[in-house]
Amino acid sequence: MPIGLDDNLAAVIGVKPAQTLERAFGMHDVGDLLAHYPRRYASRGELTPIFDLPVGEQATIVAEVVSASIREMRQRRGAMLEVTIGDGRGRMNLTFFGKSRYALEWRVNELRPGRRGVFSGKVGKYRDSLQFAHPQYELFDDEESARTHADEAVITPIPLYPATSTIASWQLQKIIGDVLDRLGDVPDPLPPDIRREHRMLQARAALEAIHRPRTRDDISPAIRTLRMHEALVLQTALLQQRADVQALAARARPAASGGLLEQFDHALAFTLTPDQQQVGATIAADLVGDSPMNRLVQGEVGSGKTLVAVRAMLQVAESGGQAALIAPTEVLAAQHLRSITRMLGPNLSAELMPTLLTGQLSAADRRRAALRVAAGQSRIVIGTHALLGERTTFADLALVVVDEQHRFGVEQREALRAKGKNPHVLVLTATPIPRTVAMTVFGDLDTSVIRTLPAGRAGIQTFVAPLAEHPAWFVRVWERAAEEIAQGRQVFAVCAAIDTDKNLREENSDPVVDSDAAGEETEGRKGPRWGVVQLLELLSTHPVLGKHRLAALHGSMTSDEKDAVMQSFARGEIDLVVATTVIEVGVDVPNASTMIVMDADRFGVSQLHQLRGRVGRGSVPGLCLLVTEAETGSPARERVDAVAGTTDGFALAEVDLELRGEGDVLGAAQAGARSSLKLLRVVKDADVIEQARTLAEHILTGDPELREHTGLALAIARRVSEADRAALAKN
């Protein structure tokens, strides 16, 4: 009986292999398995460049056996088989352990010099040579058999799959081949006329061609077809979600003449930037519409997104509505409370009663805050994930503001929205997003951009301190920090870890399989060189900085401890704070002039840009020093140099995509279809995404329920996660 995409894997391939695939890749059904596409293809005559193998990662290569020998181990009982494989230019070792020499003889007979095959394992390093320890492998047929099928063997590509230590690439190939043999018809997401117009394959044929191509010419049409499937399914699902929100009825929240918003605007000591005015007007219009606002506002660090959000909060508050702002960290939530209270001034603050609600509050404080929120006394509520708890209720939740959306999943945004009756939603991000990424990740939202910065900003200068070329510059970095403090300014120093000595101890505590092959597997330190603990200890002994007021700030501290440090720093009672990335977003200390980032190559482009945005926020000129030991020309150094080269966050967002790939940019936090992209790449496939968006709009205009496009409806049901479906149901 033919099997289908929704059939349970355990019933199709057996319980044990299904459990292995679920643990390794989260697969549950046949569709999950067949969406595990080859990462590349090899041929039996091809040898993979060994020099390109990444140390520490799982890899699969095609290579030839050069030599094999067994030796007794010196430090323990047993024997070790050492096999050398090569590609004509480079070589690496395979290592196998056995209880005795005889237990390894069969491998020696199998791994004869000249035999070729596929070898898979975790790439290690021992005595300056790459190695696989106990790899999995599958040798090609012997020469006699190979000659019989020579022509076919040479031209037939070998699919190489993403694999793990528990299941090798060729095991996946065999399982997928068996499933394809029994697979029945596959519903096609593409309408027949579109498929013919764009010369796409039928869905069943595309799966066959990508997993079992007869020649390399079969691969490209299959990838092109399945890439369009991904794009169309994603864009259609996003447009459906957007339409569902637009179909809801929302209570209009107009601003009244002489009301709270007008009072606030009159009290402002500055003029809104043109972008703030334009985006503010758009939001004001959204808030009086028939359907809930669903808008993303992206803008540079310090562009005034919070001010725009506060004005929206005031507009909904005029009709008694409440606004809830959810922030990713306790530090940022507390910072928002202080800055919003300061913006409102004493009179509006007394009327609106801004309230902080986080998990770190004492039981009594949290109970009092929750009561103010439930009773509607507090019309502006600021918090962390605690806002999502079942015990948190609102009297009239009219506006949900999500700060730094990339830190939250779609389901968290919807969980907060579900606490009101079709509230408006405003999503803020200081991470500039290229258009195709916005269309892919936030395709259900309308988008606004704030590019211009408020007048009076002194700006930021950014410099790289390349210690690999100039070790003496390390001393100059701290001299420069001391000079800033001498002028009455304050300094941030950011590390990629809390305690690197602890990290190193944990790394070195792993058990060793064989003492003969231990001790030289890694070169240098795996993690960052500097942690908060180590840097604070060093600076406390510095002849100048050691006399100043220093403090630590990191995630292992309690919420009260972190908040106390930030408040002291904001009041000017601390000269230099050594922190982790808990200060990455939202922290606002106008007197802070200098940002020093240690091991800057350990951070991403957008993260460095966010950190840099913590200084130069007032009239004090900003200085950012990116300290790195990365070599010139390395990818890590390219990231650091890119940040030093421009302060344009939108330009850096494009660079970030090019350097890292969109997988990291999309992030696992974007639940469901947004993080399930297999073949689609939002940078190079921008035209496919645009085409799919247009096609999805056309299809939904004529068939909003997809009753005449059952293949597409089934594909959406398969690819959009349970979390996304639950989010849609909440609406």
C-alpha positions in Angstrom: 0.0 0.0 0.0 1.5 3.4 -0.9 2.6 5.7 1.9 1.9 9.4 2.2 3.7 12.5 3.6 1.7 12.4 6.8 2.4 8.8 7.7 4.2 8.3 11.0 7.8 7.4 10.6 7.8 4.6 13.2 5.1 2.8 11.2 7.0 3.2 8.0 10.7 2.6 8.8 10.5 1.0 12.3 10.5 2.3 15.8 14.2 2.3 16.5 15.4 4.2 13.4 12.4 6.6 13.8 13.5 7.3 17.3 17.0 8.0 16.1 15.8 10.4 13.5 13.5 12.2 15.9 16.3 12.7 18.4 18.8 13.8 15.8 16.6 16.0 13.5 13.1 16.3 15.1 11.5 14.2 12.4 8.1 12.7 13.0 6.5 11.7 9.7 7.5 10.9 6.1 7.2 14.5 5.0 9.8 15.5 7.7 12.2 12.8 6.4 11.8 13.8 2.7 12.4 17.5 3.5 15.8 16.5 4.9 17.6 17.4 1.6 21.2 16.6 0.6 23.6 19.4 1.5 25.7 18.5 -1.5 26.5 15.7 -4.0 29.6 13.8 -4.7 30.6 11.2 -7.3 32.6 8.0 -7.0 35.4 9.5 -9.0 35.5 12.7 -6.8 37.8 13.2 -3.8 36.8 15.8 -1.3 39.4 18.5 -0.4 40.5 17.4 3.1 42.0 20.8 3.8 38.5 22.3 3.8 37.1 20.2 6.6 36.0 22.3 9.7 37.5 21.1 13.0 34.9 20.3 15.6 32.1 19.7 13.2 30.4 16.6 11.7 31.6 16.0 8.1 31.1 13.4 5.4 33.7 13.1 2.6 34.7 10.9 -0.3 38.3 9.7 -0.1 40.8 7.0 -0.8 42.6 4.7 1.6 46.4 5.3 1.6 47.6 3.0 4.4 46.3 1.0 7.4 48.2 -0.4 10.4 47.5 -1.8 13.8 49.6 -1.1 16.9 49.3 -2.0 20.6 48.4 0.9 22.9 51.0 1.8 25.5 49.0 3.4 28.3 46.1 0.8 28.4 45.1 -2.6 27.2 44.0 -3.0 23.7 45.0 -2.1 20.1 44.5 0.8 17.8 44.0 0.8 14.0 45.3 3.9 12.3 44.2 4.4 8.7 45.4 7.2 6.4 43.0 8.5 3.7 43.8 11.1 1.1 42.5 13.2 -1.8 45.8 13.5 -3.7 46.6 16.8 -2.0 46.0 16.3 1.6 45.6 13.5 4.1 43.8 12.7 7.3 43.7 9.8 9.8 41.0 7.4 10.9 41.4 5.9 14.3 39.6 2.8 15.6 40.1 1.1 19.0 39.7 -2.5 19.8 40.1 -4.9 22.8 42.8 -6.8 20.8 44.7 -6.8 17.5 42.5 -9.6 16.3 39.3 -7.6 16.9 40.6 -5.1 14.3 41.9 -7.4 11.6 38.7 -7.4 9.6 38.8 -3.7 9.3 42.4 -3.9 8.0 41.3 -6.4 5.3 38.4 -4.1 4.4 40.3 -0.8 4.4 42.9 -1.8 1.9 45.0 0.9 0.2 43.3 2.0 -3.0 39.8 1.5 -1.8 37.5 4.5 -2.1 34.4 5.3 -0.1 32.4 7.7 1.9 33.7 8.5 5.4 31.8 10.3 8.1 32.6 11.5 11.6 33.5 14.5 13.8 36.6 16.3 12.6 39.3 16.4 15.3 42.9 17.4 15.3 45.8 15.4 16.8 49.5 16.2 16.4 48.7 18.8 13.7 46.8 16.2 11.6 43.0 16.1 11.0 41.4 12.9 12.1 38.1 11.0 12.5 37.9 8.9 15.6 35.8 5.8 15.1 34.2 7.1 11.9 31.3 5.5 10.0 32.1 4.6 6.5 30.8 2.8 3.4 33.2 1.7 0.7 32.4 1.7 -3.0 32.1 -1.7 -4.7 35.4 -3.4 -5.5 37.1 -2.8 -8.8 35.6 -5.8 -10.6 32.0 -4.8 -9.7 32.8 -1.2 -10.3 33.9 -1.9 -13.9 30.6 -3.7 -14.6 28.7 -0.5 -13.8 31.5 2.0 -14.6 29.6 4.5 -16.7 26.5 4.6 -14.4 28.7 4.8 -11.3 30.6 7.8 -12.6 27.7 9.9 -13.6 25.3 9.1 -10.7 25.7 11.7 -8.0 26.0 10.5 -4.4 23.7 12.6 -2.1 25.5 13.7 1.1 23.1 14.5 3.9 23.4 16.5 7.1 24.2 13.7 9.5 25.1 13.2 13.2 27.3 10.7 15.2 24.2 8.5 15.5 23.2 8.2 11.9 25.5 8.5 8.9 24.8 10.1 5.5 24.5 6.8 3.6 22.2 5.4 6.3 19.9 8.4 5.6 20.3 7.7 1.9 19.1 4.1 2.2 16.2 5.0 4.5 15.0 7.8 2.1 15.4 5.5 -0.9 13.3 2.8 0.7 10.6 5.4 1.6 10.6 6.8 -2.0 10.1 3.3 -3.4 6.8 3.1 -1.4 5.7 6.7 -1.7 2.4 7.4 -3.4 1.1 10.6 -5.0 2.3 13.9 -3.4 -0.2 16.9 -3.4 1.3 19.7 -5.4 1.3 23.2 -3.8 1.7 24.8 -7.3 -1.3 25.2 -9.5 -0.9 23.3 -12.7 -0.9 26.4 -14.9 1.8 28.1 -12.8 3.9 24.9 -12.8 3.8 24.7 -16.5 4.4 28.4 -17.1 7.5 28.4 -14.9 8.6 24.9 -16.0 8.6 23.4 -12.6 8.5 19.7 -11.8 5.6 17.9 -10.2 6.0 17.6 -6.4 6.6 13.8 -6.5 9.1 14.1 -9.3 11.0 16.9 -7.5 11.4 14.8 -4.4 12.7 11.9 -6.5 15.1 14.1 -8.4 16.6 15.8 -5.4 17.2 12.6 -3.4 18.0 10.1 -6.3 19.2 12.2 -9.3 20.4 10.1 -12.2 22.7 12.8 -13.4 23.7 16.2 -12.0 21.4 17.8 -14.6 18.4 16.4 -12.5 19.3 18.4 -9.4 18.8 22.0 -10.4 15.2 21.7 -11.6 14.3 19.8 -8.4 15.9 22.5 -6.1 14.2 25.3 -8.1 10.8 23.6 -7.8 11.1 22.8 -4.0 12.5 26.3 -3.3 9.4 27.8 -4.9 7.2 25.4 -2.9 8.8 26.7 0.3 8.4 30.4 -0.7 4.8 30.0 -1.8 3.8 28.0 1.3 5.4 30.5 3.6 4.1 33.7 1.9 0.6 32.2 1.6 0.5 31.3 5.3 1.7 34.8 6.3 -0.8 36.5 4.1 -3.6 34.3 5.6 -2.5 35.2 9.1 -2.5 38.9 8.1 -6.0 38.5 6.6 -7.2 36.8 9.7 -6.1 39.7 11.9 -7.6 42.3 9.4 -10.9 40.4 9.6 -11.2 41.0 13.3 -13.1 43.9 14.8 -11.1 46.4 16.9 -12.3 49.2 19.1 -11.2 52.5 17.7 -8.8 54.4 20.1 -8.9 58.0 18.9 -6.8 60.8 20.4 -9.0 63.6 21.9 -8.4 67.3 21.5 -6.6 68.5 24.6 -6.2 64.8 25.7 -3.2 62.9 27.1 -1.3 62.7 23.8 -1.7 66.4 23.1 -0.5 67.3 26.7 2.5 65.0 26.2 3.4 66.6 22.9 3.1 70.1 24.3 5.5 69.2 27.1 8.2 67.9 24.8 11.4 69.9 24.9 12.3 69.0 21.3 10.7 68.5 17.9 10.0 65.1 16.5 12.1 64.0 13.6 10.4 63.8 10.2 10.5 60.0 10.4 9.0 60.0 13.9 6.2 62.3 12.8 5.4 60.1 9.7 5.5 56.8 11.6 3.5 58.3 14.4 0.8 59.5 12.1 0.6 56.1 10.5 0.2 54.4 13.9 -2.4 57.0 15.0 -4.4 56.1 11.9 -4.0 52.4 12.6 -5.4 52.9 16.1 -8.7 54.2 14.8 -9.1 51.6 12.1 -11.8 48.9 12.0 -9.2 46.1 12.5 -6.3 45.7 14.9 -3.0 47.3 14.1 -0.3 44.8 13.3 2.8 46.9 12.6 6.6 46.5 12.8 8.7 49.6 13.4 12.4 49.2 12.7 14.9 51.9 13.3 18.5 52.6 14.1 19.8 52.5 17.6 18.8 55.7 19.3 16.3 56.7 16.5 13.4 57.2 19.0 11.3 54.1 18.6 10.4 54.1 22.3 9.1 57.7 22.0 6.9 56.6 19.1 5.6 53.7 21.2 4.8 55.9 24.2 2.7 58.2 22.0 0.7 55.2 20.9 0.3 54.1 24.5 -1.1 57.6 25.4 -3.5 57.5 22.5 -5.1 54.2 23.7 -4.9 55.3 27.3 -7.3 58.2 26.6 -10.2 55.7 26.3 -9.1 53.8 29.4 -7.2 51.3 27.4 -4.0 49.6 28.7 -0.7 49.2 26.9 1.7 46.3 27.7 5.3 46.5 26.7 7.2 43.2 26.8 11.0 43.4 26.9 13.5 40.5 26.6 15.5 41.2 29.8 14.9 42.4 33.4 17.5 45.1 32.9 15.8 46.4 29.8 12.3 46.3 31.4 13.5 48.3 34.4 15.3 50.7 32.0 12.0 51.2 30.0 10.1 51.9 33.2 12.5 54.6 34.3 12.7 56.2 30.8 9.0 56.1 30.2 8.2 57.6 33.6 10.8 60.3 32.9 9.2 61.0 29.5 5.7 61.3 31.0 6.6 63.6 33.8 5.1 63.6 37.3 1.5 64.5 36.3 1.0 62.0 33.5 2.9 59.3 35.5 0.6 59.8 38.4 -2.5 59.5 36.2 -1.3 56.5 34.1 0.7 54.7 36.9 3.4 52.9 34.8 4.0 49.5 36.5 6.8 47.0 36.3 5.9 43.3 36.3 8.7 40.8 36.2 9.5 37.3 37.6 12.2 38.7 39.9 9.9 40.9 41.9 9.2 39.8 45.5 5.9 38.0 46.0 4.4 41.0 47.7 5.5 43.5 45.0 4.4 41.3 42.2 1.0 40.8 43.9 0.5 44.6 44.2 1.6 45.2 40.6 -0.7 42.5 39.3 -3.6 44.0 41.2 -3.0 47.4 39.7 -2.9 45.9 36.3 -6.0 43.7 36.7 -8.0 46.6 38.1 -7.0 48.9 35.3 -5.3 51.4 37.6 -2.1 51.0 35.6 -2.6 51.9 32.0 1.0 51.4 31.0 2.5 48.0 32.0 6.1 47.0 31.4 7.5 43.6 31.9 9.3 40.5 30.8 7.9 37.0 30.1 6.0 37.3 33.4 3.4 39.3 31.4 2.6 36.0 29.7 1.7 34.1 32.9 -1.8 32.8 33.5 -2.1 34.9 36.6 -1.5 38.2 34.8 -4.8 39.7 33.6 -5.7 43.1 32.2 -8.8 45.2 32.6 -8.7 46.4 29.0 -5.6 45.5 27.1 -5.7 47.8 24.0 -2.1 47.8 22.8 0.7 45.2 22.9 4.2 46.5 22.3 7.0 43.9 21.7 10.5 45.3 22.1 13.3 43.6 20.2 11.0 41.0 18.4 14.0 38.8 17.5 14.2 37.8 21.1 10.7 36.4 21.1 8.8 33.8 19.2 5.6 34.4 17.3 3.6 32.4 19.8 4.8 34.7 22.7 3.6 37.7 20.8 0.2 36.0 20.3 0.0 34.8 23.9 0.2 38.4 25.1 -2.3 39.5 22.4 -4.7 36.8 23.7 -5.0 38.7 27.0 -7.1 41.4 25.4 -10.0 41.6 23.0 -8.3 42.0 19.6 -5.7 44.5 20.9 -3.4 46.5 18.5 0.2 45.2 18.2 3.3 47.3 17.7 6.6 45.4 17.2 9.9 47.3 17.7 13.3 46.3 16.5 16.6 48.1 16.5 18.1 45.4 14.3 17.7 46.8 10.7 16.1 44.1 8.5 16.6 43.8 4.8 13.4 43.8 2.9 13.4 40.1 1.9 14.1 39.1 5.5 11.3 41.4 6.7 9.0 39.8 4.1 10.0 36.3 5.2 10.1 36.7 9.0 7.5 39.5 9.5 5.4 39.0 6.4 2.2 39.2 8.5 3.0 42.7 9.7 2.9 46.1 8.1 6.3 47.7 8.2 7.5 51.2 9.0 11.1 52.5 9.2 12.7 55.3 11.3 16.0 56.2 9.7 16.8 59.7 10.9 18.4 60.2 14.3 17.3 63.1 16.7 19.3 66.3 16.4 22.1 67.0 18.9 23.6 63.5 18.8 27.4 63.8 18.9 27.9 60.6 16.9 30.2 57.6 17.4 33.7 56.8 16.1 34.6 53.2 15.9 38.1 51.7 15.8 39.5 48.2 15.6 42.3 47.3 18.1 44.0 44.4 16.2 46.1 42.7 18.9 47.4 40.1 16.4 49.3 42.9 14.5 49.7 45.4 17.4 49.8 43.7 20.8 50.9 47.0 22.5 47.5 48.5 21.6 46.0 46.6 24.5 47.7 48.9 26.9 46.5 52.0 24.8 42.9 50.8 25.0 42.8 51.2 28.8 44.8 54.4 28.7 42.1 55.8 26.4 39.4 54.6 28.9 41.2 56.3 31.7 41.3 59.6 29.7 37.5 59.5 29.1 36.9 58.9 32.8 39.3 61.8 33.7 36.9 64.0 31.6 34.0 63.0 33.8 32.6 60.4 31.4 31.8 56.7 31.8 32.9 53.5 30.1 31.3 50.2 29.2 33.6 47.1 28.7 31.8 44.1 27.3 33.0 40.5 27.4 31.6 37.4 25.6 31.7 35.3 28.8 31.3 35.7 32.5 34.2 33.5 33.6 36.5 32.0 31.0 38.5 30.1 33.6 35.3 28.2 34.5 34.6 27.6 30.9 38.1 26.2 30.3 37.8 23.9 33.4 34.5 22.5 32.1 36.0 21.9 28.7 39.0 20.1 30.1 36.9 17.9 32.4 35.6 15.8 29.5 36.7 12.1 29.8 39.5 11.0 27.4 39.0 7.9 25.3 42.6 7.0 24.8 45.6 8.7 26.4 47.8 8.0 23.4 45.5 10.2 21.3 44.8 12.8 23.9 46.3 16.1 24.8 46.8 17.7 21.4 43.4 17.5 19.9 42.7 21.2 20.3 44.9 24.2 19.6 44.6 27.1 22.0 41.5 28.2 23.8 38.2 27.2 22.4 36.2 30.1 24.0 36.8 33.8 24.4 40.0 35.0 26.1 38.3 37.5 28.4 35.4 37.0 30.8 33.9 39.6 33.1 35.6 38.0 36.1 39.1 38.1 34.5 38.8 41.6 33.0 37.5 43.1 36.3 40.4 41.5 38.1 42.9 42.9 35.7 41.4 46.4 35.7 41.3 46.5 39.5 45.1 46.3 39.5 45.5 48.9 36.7 47.6 51.9 38.0 44.9 54.4 36.9 41.7 52.5 36.4 42.2 50.6 39.6 41.6 53.8 41.5 38.2 54.4 39.9 34.8 53.0 40.7 34.4 49.6 38.8 31.5 47.2 38.8 30.4 43.9 37.1 27.1 43.3 35.4 26.1 39.9 34.0 23.3 37.3 33.7 24.3 35.3 36.8 23.5 38.3 39.1 20.0 38.6 40.5 17.5 41.1 39.0 17.9 43.4 42.0 21.7 43.3 41.7 21.7 44.0 38.0 19.2 46.9 38.4 21.2 48.4 41.3 24.4 48.4 39.2 22.6 50.0 36.2 20.9 52.6 38.4 24.3 53.5 40.0 25.9 53.7 36.6 23.1 55.9 35.3 23.5 58.2 38.4 27.3 58.5 37.7 28.3 56.6 40.8 30.2 54.0 38.7 33.0 55.0 36.3 33.4 51.7 34.4 31.1 48.7 34.2 32.4 45.4 32.9 29.4 43.5 31.5 28.2 40.8 29.2 25.6 41.5 26.5 22.9 42.1 29.1 23.5 45.8 28.2 23.1 45.1 24.4 19.7 46.7 23.9 17.9 49.6 25.4 20.3 50.7 28.2 20.5 54.5 28.1 23.2 56.4 30.0 23.8 59.7 28.1 27.1 60.3 30.0 28.6 57.0 28.8 31.1 57.9 26.1 33.1 54.7 25.5 32.3 51.1 24.5 35.1 48.6 24.6 34.3 45.2 23.3 36.7 42.4 24.2 37.1 39.5 21.8 35.0 41.5 19.3 35.3 38.7 16.7 33.1 36.5 19.0 30.1 38.7 18.3 27.9 39.1 15.2 27.7 42.3 13.1 24.3 43.3 14.3 25.3 42.6 17.9 28.3 44.8 17.7 26.2 47.5 16.2 23.7 47.2 19.1 26.5 47.4 21.6 28.0 50.4 20.0 24.6 52.1 20.2 24.9 52.3 24.0 27.3 55.3 23.7 27.1 58.6 21.9 23.5 58.9 22.9 23.7 62.5 24.2 25.9 65.5 23.6 29.0 63.5 24.6 30.9 62.1 21.6 30.9 58.3 21.4 34.0 56.1 21.1 33.8 52.3 20.3 37.0 50.2 20.5 36.7 46.7 19.1 39.5 44.6 20.6 40.3 41.4 18.6 43.0 38.9 18.1 41.5 37.7 14.8 43.9 37.6 11.9 43.5 40.0 9.0 41.4 38.4 6.2 39.7 35.9 8.4 35.8 35.8 8.4 35.8 36.8 12.1 38.0 39.9 11.3 35.8 40.8 8.4 32.8 41.1 10.7 34.7 43.4 13.0 36.1 45.5 10.2 32.7 45.9 8.7 31.3 47.4 11.9 34.2 49.8 12.1 33.6 50.8 8.5 30.1 52.2 8.8 27.5 53.3 11.3 24.6 52.6 8.8 22.7 49.7 10.4 20.8 48.9 7.2 24.1 48.6 5.3 25.5 46.4 8.1 22.3 44.2 8.0 23.2 43.3 4.4 26.8 42.6 5.3 25.6 40.5 8.2 23.5 38.4 5.8 26.4 38.0 3.4 28.9 36.9 6.1 26.7 34.8 8.3 23.9 33.5 6.1 20.2 34.0 6.8 19.9 30.9 9.0 21.3 32.8 11.9 19.6 36.0 11.1 16.1 34.4 11.0 16.8 32.6 14.3 15.1 29.7 15.9 13.0 32.1 18.0 10.9 32.8 14.9 8.6 29.8 15.3 7.1 27.6 12.7 7.4 28.1 9.0 9.8 31.1 9.5 12.5 28.8 10.9 11.8 25.8 8.7 13.4 27.0 5.5 15.4 24.2 3.9 16.3 25.4 0.5 15.1 29.0 0.4 17.8 31.7 1.0 16.4 35.1 1.7 19.4 36.9 0.2 20.0 35.1 -3.1 16.4 34.0 -3.5 14.9 37.5 -3.2 13.3 37.2 -6.6 11.7 33.9 -5.7 10.3 35.4 -2.6 8.9 38.4 -4.5 7.4 36.1 -7.1 5.9 33.8 -4.5 4.4 36.8 -2.6 2.7 38.1 -5.8 1.4 34.6 -6.6 0.1 34.1 -3.1 -1.8 37.4 -3.2 -3.3 36.4 -6.6 -4.4 33.0 -5.3 -5.9 34.3 -2.1 -7.7 37.1 -3.9 -9.7 34.5 -5.9 -9.7 31.7 -3.4 -9.2 32.9 0.2 -10.1 29.6 1.7 -7.9 27.6 -0.7 -10.8 25.3 -1.6 -9.6 25.1 -5.2 -6.0 24.8 -4.2 -6.0 21.8 -2.0 -2.4 20.9 -2.6 -1.3 24.3 -1.3 -3.7 24.1 1.7 -2.3 20.6 2.6 1.3 21.9 2.2 0.6 24.8 4.6 -1.0 22.5 7.1 2.1 20.4 7.0 4.7 23.1 7.0 3.2 25.7 9.4 3.9 24.6 13.0 1.4 23.7 15.7 2.5 26.9 17.5 1.6 29.0 14.5 -1.7 27.2 14.1 -2.5 27.9 17.8 -1.6 31.5 17.3 -4.0 31.8 14.4 -6.7 30.1 16.5 -6.2 32.6 19.3 -7.2 35.4 16.9 
